[in-house]
Amino acid sequence: MSRIGRITCLASACALFACAQGQTPAGAPAKIIVTIGHHYGQSPPVLTREDLIVTEQYQPLRITNVVPLCCTSAALEIYFLVDNCSNCEPGSKFEELRRFINAQPTTTLIGVAYIRNGRLELAEKPTQDRARAIQALNAPEGSKPASPFSALTDLINGWQAESARHVVLMVSNGIDPAPRDEFKDPAADAAIEAAQRAGVAVYAIYHPSADYLGADSSKIYSGQIQLAHLAVETGGEAYFLGFGPLPSLAPFLSDIADHLANQYLVEFLASPGEAGALEEVTVRSKAPDVELVVPARVWVPGLTTLHPR
């Protein structure tokens, strides 16, 4: 059974034309990246317009194009964002991250950034030079505990918008040390909104601090919830097994690579509103046993923005 993903759209030229004619637009061009998730040991299907259904408030939307993101359309930028608090036995795992970098296609640019004391530090901007990216990727040494999500927001907001796909691979425990609601974190919600506006997918790998055995288990659990919430809402995935460090990152990095190799740009016509907002659109597959991974919402410019009076 397909997993339903909720997404939203980006209004553009058709809405402008309709507004100029003084008419309600029939639809605004929109686009979103759709990922084929787990395909249960079988080769992933090749998706076409006939295989997908896009709806908004239960109303079907017209799909205008489906572009496989491979070959000349495969441009991708990945930022490795490492939380310096996550310093529990990281050595061999970071060697796995370095192998993952070397295995990326030549069309992929790699950037490296750190979260130190809750602040963003850029170590290497997205580059094709694998040696430079690997040299910039160092294991965390530990720092003052702080929420990792404000730094993620800063990274996304400072990332230059372009045609390439943007992905963050975040290594963190997800913990905000300040006392908060166990299931709600305003900083995480702000990061999710920034990612959805910019079309950035976040893949979160849980990795604890060295003192996790003596830490408050409810804090660890809350951090994992926020990482999972962040990933699912932005069209990525979160990976963790219990409260301890993952025994190996290799199977999860393989899963991420599989996701990135099976993505599509889906273009369709949506209903624009007067003001810009994060809206929800549903995407599902007609094919059986196909899991689609998509962001929950995407920013939709309003008609007043597209066609100011």
N, C-alpha and C positions, 0 to 999 in steps of 0.2 A: 504494500500500500504506500502511495506517495505521501511524503510529508508536506503539508501545506505551508508555504512561506508567505508572509505578508510583506508587501513592499509598496512604495509609492513612486511618483513620477516627476519628471522635469518638463514643465510646459515651455513651448518655444514658438516657432514661426507660424504654425497654423493658427494659434490663438491670436497672434498679432494681426494676421490677415482678417480674421473674423471680426476682431474689434474694430479694425479700420472700416469695415463695411457696416458697423453698427449692429452686428448680429451676435447671438450667442454662439460661441465656437462649437463645432461638432465634436472636436477633440483636439487635445494638445499633444504634440510629439513628446514621448517620454522614453526613458531607457533605464535599464537595470542589469546588473550582472547576476546571472543565475548559475549556480554550481550543482553539478551532479554529485551527490554525497556517496554514501556506501552503496556499492552495487553488487554486494553479496557473492563475490567470487566470479562473477560474469563480466565480460567486457561491457563497458558503459555504452549505452545506445547513443546514436547520433541524433540529436534533436533538431526538429524543423518547426515551422510555424504550426503545422497540423498536429504536433505532439503536445502543444502547450495550451493552457487556458488561463487567461488573465481576467480578473474581475475586480470591480470597485463597488463596494456596498451591494454585492450580489449581482451587479449588472456586468455582463460580458463586455470586454474592451477589445478593440481590433488590434491584432498583432501585425505590425508592418514589416518586421524583419527580425531574423534570428541569425547572429553571426558567431560561428565558433571562434573562440579566442586561442588560435594556434597559428603557427607559421608567421606570416607577415602581420597578423593581428594580435600577436602574443605579447606586446610590450607590457612590462610589469616592473614595478618598483616595490621592493620589500624593505621595511625598516625592522631591524632587530632591536627591540627595546628591552634592556636588561635592568631589572630592579636590583640595585646594589645591596638591598637587605637580604636577598635570596641567596645566601652564601653557604648552604649546607651541602658539602661534598660535591662541588660543581665540576671538578676537573675533567673526568672522562666525558661527562655530558656536553661540555663545551667543545670537546674534540668532535663529538657527533654533530654539533651545530656547524663547525667549520667544514666538515665533509658535506653537509647539506648545502652550504654556500657554494662549494666547488662543483656540486652536481647540477646547479641551476643552468638553464639555457642561456645562451649569449644575449638573448633579448631581455634578460632580467638584470636590473640594476639593484645593488645591495647597499643599504645604509645601516649605520650602527649608532645607537644612542643609549644613554644610561639615565637611570633615576637615582640621584644621590641626594639624600636628605629631603626627598620629596620634590626635587627640582630636576628639570630636564637638562641634560648635557649631551650635545651632539658630538660624536666622535668621528664620524665619517658620513658625508652626504652620499646619496645613492650614486654608485659608480659601477662600471663594468669591470674594474680592476679587482679581481678576486683576492689578490695578495694584500691589497690595501684594506679591503673589508675584513679579511681574516686577522690581519695585524691589529685592527681596531677592536676586535671582539675579545675581550678579556673576562675571565671569571670574576664574579662579584666578590668583594672583600668584606662586605658588611658596612652598614652606615646607620645613622639615626633612623629609627622606624618612622615612616610617614606614608600618607596615602599615595599610591602610585598613579591615581587617575587624573589628577591635575596636570601632571607631566605628560600623560598621554594626550590630553586635550591640547596642550601647547604644541606637541609634535604635529598633530593633525592640522591645527590652525596655521602652522608655519610651513606646511608642505605645499609647494607650488602646484596649483591645479593644472592638469594637462590631460592628454588623451590616454596615457598609460594607466593601467589598473594600479591601485594603491592598496597595499596589504601591510599590516603590522603583525609581527610575530613577537609577542610579549611574554617575557619570562618574569614571573612575580608570584608572591604569595597572596596578593590581592588585599592585604590587610590595611585598614585604616585604624591606627592606634587610638584615635580620639573616640570617646564613647558615643555610639550612634545606635540607631535602630538596627537590629540584627539583619533585617532583610532589605533595608533601604539606605542608600548612600548617595547624597546629592552630587558628590564629585564624580561617582561612577555614572550617574544619570547624565551629567553634563558631558562626559566623555562619549557616551553613547550618542547623544544628540549631535555632537561635533562630527563623529564618524558617519552618522547617517546623512547629515547635510553634505559632507564631502565625498560620500560614496566609498569610504574606507572600510574594508573588512579586517577584523581583529581576530587573530588566533592566539589563544592564551594558554601557556604551559605553566601549570602550578609548580613552583619550587620553593620550599620553605627556608626560613632563616635557620641558622645553626642551632639556635636555642629553642626549636619548635617543641621538643619533648617537654619542656617546662612551661610552655606558653598556654594561655587560656584557650581551651579547645573550641569554645564558642566563637572566639575571634578568628581562629583558623577556618572554621566552618563558614562563617560569614564572608571571609575573604574569597573562599572557593565559590560561594554563591554569586558574589559580585563578578568574578571572572567569567563564570558560566553565563550570567545575564549579559555581560558586555559582548561576549562572543556570539551568542545566539541572536541578539538584537541587531548585530552589524553584519550578519551573514558569514560568520566564521565558526570556529569550534573551540571548546575548552577541553583540556586534558589533565586529569589527575586521578590518582588511585590512593585513597586514604589520605592521612595527614602527613605522611613522610614523603621524601623525595621519590620521584619515579625511578625505578631501577635502570631504565634506559629511555632515552628520548627517541631512539631510532624508529620504532613502529609508529610513533605519533608524527614524526617528521615525514615519514613515508605517506601517512594519511594526508598531511597538508600538501605534499607534492602531488598526490593524486587529485586532490581538490583543484589545485591551481592548473592542472593539465586538462581538466574537464569543465571548463567554464564557457558561458555563452553571453553575448551581449544581446539582450532582448529589447526590441524597440516596439512601442505600441502607442495608441492614442488614448489619452485619459481626459477626465473632466477637470478643467482648471477652476480654481476658486478666485474670489476677488483679491484676497490677501495671501501671501505666501505662508506655507505651513508644512509641517511634517504630516504626510497623509499615509493611509494604509491601502494597499492593493494586494490582492491575493493571486498567487501564481501556483498552478499545479500541473502535473503531467497526466496525459491520458494513458501513457504506457504503464503497465503494472510493474510493481517492484522497483520503482525509480524514486529515490529520495532526492528532493530538490532542496537546496540550501540557499536562502535569500535573506537580505536584511528585512527587518520588520517594518521599517519606514524609510522613505526617501524624501528629501526636501523638494517641494513643488513651488516654484515662483508663482505669485498671484498675477491676475490680469492687470492690476494697477502697476505692477513692476514691469511686466512685459510691454504694456502700452500705456505709458503715463499720459495723463491729460495735459 
